[in-house]
């Protein structure tokens, strides 16, 4: 399944928008399942590794919600760092990404 993203702003009614929504919903449901599984392990809340994993999942969920907002606003697929289009291949792998590879590497 390939995303045929335009090189300009993606309008919410663009044909690819439904596929993007599906990818984002899948990413959200996967993260929620991971969070639930961590909660069900019975590990102590003081476990630092588990705490870090939960924090990372919660950050990803926030990024997914922000991606939904960008999709609704017509700016999905535009890098927040350089305002250039994020390559479709990157969006296929990480549909909630906010940055192109170059800007992400500078931010890290």
C-alpha positions in Angstrom: 0.0 0.0 0.0 1.6 3.2 -1.2 0.7 6.8 -0.3 0.6 9.0 -3.4 1.1 12.3 -1.5 1.2 15.6 -3.3 4.2 17.8 -3.1 2.0 20.6 -1.7 -0.5 20.8 1.2 -2.7 17.8 1.6 -6.4 18.8 1.8 -8.6 16.8 4.1 -10.7 15.7 1.2 -7.8 14.5 -0.9 -8.2 10.8 -1.9 -5.0 9.8 0.0 -6.5 11.3 3.2 -8.6 8.3 3.9 -5.6 6.0 3.7 -3.6 8.3 5.9 -6.4 8.3 8.5 -6.4 4.5 8.4 -2.6 4.5 9.0 -2.9 6.9 11.9 -5.8 4.9 13.4 -3.7 1.8 13.2 -0.7 3.5 14.8 -3.0 4.8 17.6 -4.6 1.4 18.2 -1.2 -0.3 18.3 0.2 2.2 20.8 -3.0 1.9 23.0 -2.6 -1.9 22.9 1.0 -1.6 23.9 0.1 0.7 26.8 -2.6 -1.7 28.0 -0.2 -4.6 27.8 2.4 -2.7 29.9 -0.3 -1.9 32.5 -1.3 -5.6 32.7 2.2 -6.9 33.4 1.8 -6.2 37.1 5.2 -4.5 37.3 5.8 -1.9 39.9 5.1 1.7 38.9 8.6 2.5 40.1 10.1 0.3 37.4 12.1 2.9 35.4 12.2 0.9 32.2 8.5 0.4 32.2 8.0 4.1 33.1 10.2 5.1 30.2 8.3 2.8 27.8 5.0 4.2 28.9 6.3 7.8 28.5 7.5 7.0 24.9 4.1 5.5 24.0 2.3 8.5 25.4 4.5 10.8 23.4 3.8 8.8 20.3 0.0 9.0 21.0 0.3 12.8 21.3 2.2 12.9 18.0 -0.5 10.8 16.3 -3.2 13.2 17.6 -1.1 16.2 16.2 -0.9 14.4 12.9 -4.7 14.1 12.8 -4.9 17.8 13.4 -2.4 18.5 10.6 -4.4 16.3 8.3 -7.6 18.2 9.1 -5.7 21.5 8.7 -4.3 20.6 5.3 -0.6 20.6 6.4 -0.1 16.9 6.8 3.2 15.8 5.1 4.9 19.2 5.4 8.0 19.3 7.6 7.6 21.5 10.7 11.3 22.3 10.6 11.9 23.3 7.0 8.4 23.5 5.5 9.3 21.2 2.7 7.3 18.0 1.9 8.2 14.9 4.0 9.0 12.1 1.6 6.1 9.7 1.1 8.3 6.7 2.0 9.0 8.3 5.5 5.3 8.9 6.0 4.5 5.3 5.1 6.9 4.1 7.8 6.1 6.7 10.4 2.7 8.3 9.5 2.8 10.7 12.5 6.2 12.1 11.8 6.5 15.9 12.1 9.8 16.3 10.3 11.8 15.2 7.3 14.9 13.0 8.0 17.3 16.0 7.8 15.3 18.1 10.3 14.7 15.1 12.6 18.5 14.4 12.7 19.2 18.0 13.6 16.6 17.9 16.4 18.0 14.7 17.9 
